[in-house]
Amino acid sequence: MARSVAKLKMGFYPLPVSEGANLRQLLSFTGPASVVDPCVGQGVALNLITHGADVRRYGVELDTERALLASAAGIETIQGNTFDAVAKPESFSLLYLNPPYDSEIGSVGNSRMERLFLDHTFRWLAMEGVLVLVVPFERLHECAGVLSSHFTRLNIFRMTDDESVRFRQIAVLGVRRNVRGVAVEEARRQIQRISPYGSFQALPELTPGACEPYPVPSTGEAALSYRGLPYDLLEDLLPLSGAWKQTLPFLMPRGDVATGRPITPLHGGHVGLLCTAGLLNGVFGQGDDRHIARWRSVKHVTTFVEEDCDEQIIHHRERWTNELRLVYADGRTLKLTETPVKPEGEDDAPHRNRIPVLGVAAQGDTEPPVASRAGWWVARKGGPSPAKVGAPWMPCKVFETARP
């Protein structure tokens, strides 16, 4: 997966509903129990694998909106960082863990999140408690140390849902016990034979009858507390901080705002400078004409061959043009360039003596504005500067003027 997308989603890749139903068939609840999900998300996965059981559900979620949804789903949820969450050791019967698929970001020793989350939370699980771990196949060996030292009756299954196959997800089930001596090394070798040296397709599929159900032991009421920073409160109080007000101009400088109407029509060079500087970008219009305008400069390379006796000289000529893209609130998009769009099958001849002009005209105008010889005209009739986000701006029109 693209790391930028994973960061944007804060590592949130929820368990497919079909896979949650399969995991539920592999768990047998014998009495009241406390279960925990350190990356609870919206709480869907934890509710799926404990459906119909007499359990008390606990979770930790970094994202505020997802934490609220998990709380609304009947899960006692802490909004914050899992590594700042504290629970009494051996207090939960079931640990469901689907951690972010990412690495630490530091100067040295960046470990995988899968191993860090497992190492931090497995101690919350009671002896004979059940672990359900969902990780990518390629990252199983990162967790081999903890799994081989603290879990027995390990079963590893390949998930078959389309989203699970896309990320090559596997489900690891095990029972927490103290493992000592030769058994540790043997379990580690077995895990490493699967990943990284084995094959994802060679793993058995996760199905309701893939193995004997894991009995989940009964436990009393657990306590999950948080000792980290209150991120939401800090975010609300930050704008009121004196230190923030002093550093704000350096961290988030205000963009330049151009106001007024040009004395003369702008030519291509003016437009190029303004659009590349971002002064013609923004949100404009009202109602159905509400849109986002985004300018950019586009380089075109023309290649031609010059023949000199028996030699051919290849020339590359570069030129820059300006392009405007509009995205309307109703989903419509529009691309305006210096070259008019020709209807399909139409020859270039009718357009040879015409100069494309991009004009921003007030609503109701029918006559094209006066164009410069360069072929570009950008101006507005009334209203504040178009560079000011949210300012009203009438829709763009494309005009053509005869070449003098």
C-alpha positions as CSV (number, residue, x, y, z in Angstrom):
1,M,0.0,0.0,0.0
2,A,1.1,3.6,-0.5
3,R,2.6,4.9,2.7
4,S,1.1,8.3,2.2
5,V,-2.4,6.8,2.0
6,A,-1.8,4.8,5.1
7,K,-0.6,7.9,7.0
8,L,-3.7,9.8,5.8
9,K,-6.0,7.1,7.1
10,M,-3.9,6.9,10.3
11,G,-3.3,3.2,9.6
12,F,-7.0,2.4,9.6
13,Y,-7.7,-0.7,7.6
14,P,-10.8,-2.3,9.0
15,L,-11.5,-6.1,9.1
16,P,-14.0,-7.2,6.4
17,V,-17.3,-8.3,7.8
18,S,-17.0,-11.8,6.2
19,E,-13.6,-12.3,7.9
20,G,-15.0,-11.2,11.2
21,A,-17.8,-13.7,10.9
22,N,-15.3,-16.5,10.2
23,L,-13.2,-15.6,13.2
24,R,-16.3,-15.6,15.4
25,Q,-16.9,-19.3,14.5
26,L,-13.4,-20.1,15.8
27,L,-14.0,-18.7,19.3
28,S,-16.0,-20.3,22.1
29,F,-17.1,-18.2,25.0
30,T,-17.7,-20.1,28.2
31,G,-18.8,-17.3,30.5
32,P,-18.6,-13.5,31.2
33,A,-15.3,-12.1,29.9
34,S,-13.5,-8.9,29.3
35,V,-12.2,-8.4,25.8
36,V,-10.0,-5.6,24.4
37,D,-9.0,-4.1,21.0
38,P,-6.1,-1.7,21.2
39,C,-6.9,-0.3,17.7
40,V,-10.6,-0.5,18.0
41,G,-11.4,1.9,15.1
42,Q,-15.2,2.1,14.8
43,G,-15.7,-1.0,16.9
44,V,-17.1,-3.1,14.1
45,A,-14.5,-5.9,14.2
46,L,-14.6,-6.3,18.0
47,N,-18.4,-6.6,17.9
48,L,-18.2,-9.1,15.1
49,I,-15.9,-11.5,16.7
50,T,-17.7,-11.3,20.1
51,H,-21.3,-11.3,18.6
52,G,-23.8,-13.0,21.0
53,A,-21.2,-13.5,23.8
54,D,-21.5,-12.2,27.4
55,V,-18.5,-9.9,27.3
56,R,-17.4,-6.4,28.4
57,R,-15.7,-4.7,25.5
58,Y,-12.8,-2.2,25.8
59,G,-10.9,-0.4,23.2
60,V,-8.4,2.4,22.4
61,E,-8.6,4.6,19.3
62,L,-6.4,7.5,18.2
63,D,-8.9,9.1,15.8
64,T,-11.6,11.2,17.6
65,E,-14.5,10.4,15.2
66,R,-13.9,6.7,15.1
67,A,-13.5,6.7,18.9
68,L,-17.0,8.3,19.2
69,L,-18.5,5.7,16.9
70,A,-16.9,2.8,18.9
71,S,-18.3,4.3,22.1
72,A,-21.7,4.5,20.5
73,A,-21.4,0.8,19.5
74,G,-21.2,-0.2,23.2
75,I,-17.4,-0.3,23.6
76,E,-15.7,1.4,26.5
77,T,-13.3,3.4,24.4
78,I,-10.3,5.6,25.3
79,Q,-9.5,8.3,22.7
80,G,-5.7,8.5,22.6
81,N,-2.4,6.7,21.9
82,T,-2.4,2.9,22.7
83,F,1.2,3.2,24.1
84,D,-0.2,5.6,26.7
85,A,-3.0,3.3,27.7
86,V,-2.5,1.2,30.9
87,A,-4.2,-2.0,32.0
88,K,-3.6,-4.5,34.8
89,P,-1.6,-7.5,33.5
90,E,-3.6,-10.6,32.8
91,S,-6.9,-9.0,33.1
92,F,-8.5,-9.7,29.6
93,S,-9.8,-13.0,28.2
94,L,-9.4,-12.0,24.5
95,L,-7.0,-9.7,22.8
96,Y,-8.0,-8.7,19.2
97,L,-5.2,-6.8,17.5
98,N,-5.2,-5.3,14.0
99,P,-2.4,-2.7,14.3
100,P,-1.3,-0.1,11.8
101,Y,0.8,-1.5,9.0
102,D,3.7,0.9,9.3
103,S,7.1,1.6,10.8
104,E,8.4,4.0,13.4
105,I,9.8,7.2,12.2
106,G,13.1,8.0,13.9
107,S,16.8,8.4,13.3
108,V,17.8,4.8,14.2
109,G,16.2,1.5,15.1
110,N,12.8,1.9,13.5
111,S,10.7,-1.1,14.4
112,R,7.5,-2.3,12.8
113,M,4.3,-1.2,14.4
114,E,2.9,-4.8,14.3
115,R,5.6,-5.9,16.7
116,L,5.5,-2.9,18.9
117,F,1.7,-3.1,19.4
118,L,1.9,-6.8,20.2
119,D,4.8,-6.4,22.6
120,H,2.9,-3.6,24.5
121,T,-0.5,-5.3,24.8
122,F,0.0,-9.1,25.1
123,R,0.7,-8.7,28.8
124,W,-2.9,-7.5,29.2
125,L,-4.0,-11.0,28.2
126,A,-4.7,-13.6,31.0
127,M,-3.1,-16.9,31.0
128,E,-5.0,-19.3,28.7
129,G,-6.5,-16.2,27.1
130,V,-6.9,-16.1,23.3
131,L,-5.0,-13.8,20.9
132,V,-6.4,-12.9,17.5
133,L,-3.8,-11.1,15.5
134,V,-4.4,-9.7,12.0
135,V,-1.2,-8.6,10.1
136,P,0.2,-8.7,6.6
137,F,1.8,-12.0,5.6
138,E,5.2,-10.4,5.1
139,R,5.2,-9.0,8.7
140,L,4.5,-12.2,10.5
141,H,8.2,-12.8,11.2
142,E,8.5,-9.4,12.9
143,C,6.2,-10.9,15.6
144,A,7.9,-14.3,15.8
145,G,9.7,-13.5,19.1
146,V,6.6,-12.6,21.1
147,L,4.5,-15.3,19.6
148,S,7.0,-18.1,20.1
149,S,7.8,-17.1,23.7
150,H,4.3,-16.4,25.1
151,F,1.8,-18.4,22.9
152,T,1.0,-22.0,22.1
153,R,-1.5,-23.7,19.8
154,L,-0.6,-21.2,17.1
155,N,-2.7,-21.4,13.9
156,I,-2.1,-19.1,10.9
157,F,-4.8,-18.7,8.3
158,R,-5.0,-16.8,5.0
159,M,-7.9,-14.4,4.6
160,T,-9.8,-14.6,1.3
161,D,-11.8,-11.4,1.2
162,D,-10.9,-9.1,-1.7
163,E,-9.6,-6.4,0.6
164,S,-7.7,-8.9,2.7
165,V,-6.1,-10.5,-0.4
166,R,-5.1,-7.0,-1.5
167,F,-3.1,-6.4,1.6
168,R,-2.2,-10.1,2.0
169,Q,-3.7,-10.3,5.5
170,I,-3.4,-13.3,7.7
171,A,-5.1,-14.2,11.0
172,V,-2.9,-15.6,13.8
173,L,-4.7,-17.4,16.7
174,G,-3.0,-18.6,19.8
175,V,-3.3,-19.3,23.6
176,R,-1.2,-17.4,26.0
177,R,1.1,-19.6,28.1
178,N,4.7,-19.4,29.3
179,V,6.9,-21.2,26.8
180,R,10.5,-22.2,27.8
181,G,13.6,-23.9,26.4
182,V,13.6,-25.8,23.1
183,A,9.9,-25.1,22.5
184,V,10.6,-21.4,22.0
185,E,13.2,-22.0,19.2
186,E,11.1,-24.6,17.6
187,A,8.1,-22.3,17.5
188,R,10.2,-19.5,16.1
189,R,11.6,-21.7,13.3
190,Q,8.1,-22.8,12.4
191,I,6.9,-19.2,12.1
192,Q,9.9,-18.2,10.0
193,R,9.4,-21.1,7.7
194,I,6.0,-19.6,7.0
195,S,7.2,-15.9,6.8
196,P,9.3,-14.7,5.2
197,Y,10.4,-18.0,3.6
198,G,7.0,-19.5,2.9
199,S,4.2,-18.7,0.5
200,F,1.0,-16.8,1.2
201,Q,-1.0,-19.0,-1.1
202,A,0.2,-22.1,0.7
203,L,-1.5,-21.1,4.0
204,P,-4.9,-22.7,4.8
205,E,-7.9,-20.4,4.2
206,L,-9.8,-18.8,7.1
207,T,-13.1,-20.7,7.2
208,P,-15.6,-21.4,10.0
209,G,-14.3,-24.9,10.5
210,A,-10.6,-24.2,9.9
211,C,-9.7,-25.5,13.3
212,E,-11.2,-26.5,16.7
213,P,-12.7,-23.5,18.4
214,Y,-10.6,-21.7,20.9
215,P,-12.2,-21.6,24.4
216,V,-12.2,-18.0,25.8
217,P,-11.8,-18.2,29.6
218,S,-14.0,-16.2,32.0
219,T,-12.5,-13.1,33.6
220,G,-13.8,-10.4,35.9
221,E,-14.3,-6.7,35.1
222,A,-11.1,-5.1,33.8
223,A,-9.8,-1.5,34.1
224,L,-8.3,0.4,31.1
225,S,-6.8,3.8,31.9
226,Y,-5.0,6.5,30.0
227,R,-1.9,8.4,31.1
228,G,-1.2,10.3,27.9
229,L,-1.9,13.8,26.7
230,P,-5.5,14.9,26.0
231,Y,-5.0,15.6,22.3
232,D,-8.4,17.1,21.6
233,L,-8.2,19.5,24.6
234,L,-4.7,20.6,23.5
235,E,-5.9,21.2,20.0
236,D,-8.8,23.4,21.3
237,L,-6.5,25.4,23.6
238,L,-3.6,25.8,21.2
239,P,-5.0,28.9,19.3
240,L,-5.2,30.7,22.7
241,S,-1.6,30.0,23.6
242,G,0.8,33.0,23.6
243,A,3.6,30.9,22.3
244,W,1.5,29.7,19.4
245,K,0.6,33.2,18.4
246,Q,4.2,34.2,18.3
247,T,5.3,31.2,16.2
248,L,2.2,31.2,13.9
249,P,3.6,33.8,11.4
250,F,6.6,31.5,10.9
251,L,4.8,28.2,10.8
252,M,1.8,29.2,8.8
253,P,2.5,32.5,7.0
254,R,-0.4,34.2,5.4
255,G,-0.5,34.0,1.6
256,D,-0.2,37.1,-0.5
257,V,-3.5,38.6,-1.5
258,A,-3.8,40.8,-4.6
259,T,-6.7,43.2,-4.8
260,G,-8.0,45.6,-7.4
261,R,-8.4,45.4,-11.2
262,P,-5.5,45.7,-13.6
263,I,-5.2,48.9,-15.5
264,T,-4.6,47.1,-18.8
265,P,-5.5,43.6,-19.9
266,L,-3.0,41.0,-18.8
267,H,-0.9,39.3,-21.4
268,G,0.4,35.7,-21.3
269,G,3.5,36.6,-19.2
270,H,1.4,38.3,-16.5
271,V,-1.0,35.3,-16.3
272,G,2.0,32.9,-16.1
273,L,3.5,34.8,-13.2
274,L,0.1,35.1,-11.3
275,C,-0.9,31.5,-11.8
276,T,2.4,30.0,-10.8
277,A,2.4,32.2,-7.8
278,G,-1.0,30.8,-6.8
279,L,-2.6,34.2,-6.9
280,L,-5.4,33.1,-9.2
281,N,-6.3,29.9,-7.2
282,G,-9.2,29.8,-4.8
283,V,-12.9,29.0,-4.2
284,F,-15.3,31.3,-6.1
285,G,-18.9,31.6,-7.2
286,Q,-22.2,31.0,-5.5
287,G,-24.9,28.3,-5.7
288,D,-24.5,26.0,-8.7
289,D,-21.5,28.0,-9.9
290,R,-19.5,27.5,-6.7
291,H,-16.2,26.0,-7.8
292,I,-12.5,25.6,-7.0
293,A,-10.1,27.2,-9.5
294,R,-6.5,25.9,-9.9
295,W,-4.0,27.3,-12.3
296,R,-0.8,25.8,-13.4
297,S,1.9,26.2,-16.1
298,V,2.4,23.4,-18.6
299,K,5.5,22.9,-20.6
300,H,5.2,21.7,-24.2
301,V,8.1,20.4,-26.2
302,T,8.0,20.6,-30.0
303,T,10.5,18.4,-31.9
304,F,11.4,19.1,-35.5
305,V,14.2,17.7,-37.8
306,E,16.5,19.9,-39.9
307,E,18.3,18.1,-42.8
308,D,21.7,19.4,-43.7
309,C,23.2,17.4,-46.6
310,D,23.4,13.9,-45.3
311,E,22.9,14.8,-41.7
312,Q,19.8,15.3,-39.7
313,I,19.7,17.8,-36.9
314,I,17.0,17.2,-34.3
315,H,15.7,20.4,-32.5
316,H,13.6,20.5,-29.4
317,R,11.8,23.7,-28.8
318,E,10.2,24.3,-25.4
319,R,7.3,26.7,-24.7
320,W,5.1,27.2,-21.6
321,T,1.3,27.6,-21.6
322,N,-1.2,28.2,-18.8
323,E,-4.0,25.9,-17.9
324,L,-7.0,26.3,-15.6
325,R,-8.9,23.5,-14.0
326,L,-12.3,24.1,-12.4
327,V,-14.1,21.7,-10.1
328,Y,-17.7,22.6,-9.3
329,A,-19.6,21.7,-6.2
330,D,-21.9,19.4,-8.1
331,G,-19.0,17.3,-9.4
332,R,-18.6,19.0,-12.8
333,T,-15.1,19.6,-14.0
334,L,-13.7,21.9,-16.7
335,K,-10.3,22.3,-18.2
336,L,-9.5,25.6,-20.0
337,T,-6.3,25.9,-22.1
338,E,-4.9,28.4,-24.6
339,T,-6.0,26.0,-27.5
340,P,-9.7,25.7,-28.0
341,V,-11.1,22.1,-27.9
342,K,-12.0,21.0,-31.5
343,P,-15.1,18.9,-32.0
344,E,-14.4,15.3,-33.1
345,G,-13.5,15.1,-36.7
346,E,-13.2,18.9,-37.2
347,D,-10.1,20.2,-39.1
348,D,-7.7,22.7,-37.7
349,A,-8.3,25.1,-40.6
350,P,-11.3,27.0,-39.2
351,H,-9.2,27.9,-36.1
352,R,-6.0,29.0,-37.7
353,N,-6.9,32.7,-37.7
354,R,-8.4,32.8,-34.3
355,I,-6.7,33.4,-31.0
356,P,-8.1,31.6,-27.9
357,V,-8.8,34.0,-25.1
358,L,-9.7,33.1,-21.5
359,G,-12.0,35.6,-20.0
360,V,-13.7,35.9,-16.7
361,A,-16.9,37.7,-17.4
362,A,-19.8,38.9,-15.3
363,Q,-23.0,36.8,-15.6
364,G,-25.1,37.9,-18.6
365,D,-22.2,39.2,-20.7
366,T,-22.5,38.1,-24.4
367,E,-19.6,40.1,-26.0
368,P,-16.0,39.0,-25.6
369,P,-13.7,41.3,-23.7
370,V,-10.9,43.2,-25.4
371,A,-7.9,40.8,-25.8
372,S,-4.2,41.6,-25.8
373,R,-2.2,40.6,-28.8
374,A,-0.8,37.7,-26.8
375,G,-4.2,36.2,-26.8
376,W,-4.9,36.1,-23.1
377,W,-7.3,38.3,-21.0
378,V,-8.0,37.8,-17.4
379,A,-10.0,40.3,-15.4
380,R,-13.1,40.5,-13.2
381,K,-16.0,42.8,-13.2
382,G,-16.6,44.0,-9.7
383,G,-16.2,42.2,-6.4
384,P,-13.2,41.4,-4.2
385,S,-10.0,39.9,-5.5
386,P,-10.2,36.4,-7.0
387,A,-7.2,35.4,-4.9
388,K,-9.2,35.7,-1.8
389,V,-10.7,32.3,-0.9
390,G,-14.4,32.3,-0.7
391,A,-14.8,35.5,-2.7
392,P,-17.7,35.6,-5.2
393,W,-16.5,35.1,-8.7
394,M,-18.6,34.7,-11.8
395,P,-18.2,31.6,-14.0
396,C,-15.5,31.5,-16.6
397,K,-16.2,31.8,-20.3
398,V,-14.0,31.0,-23.2
399,F,-13.9,33.6,-26.0
400,E,-12.2,33.7,-29.3
401,T,-11.1,36.8,-31.1
402,A,-10.0,37.2,-34.8
403,R,-6.3,37.4,-35.3
404,P,-5.4,41.0,-36.4
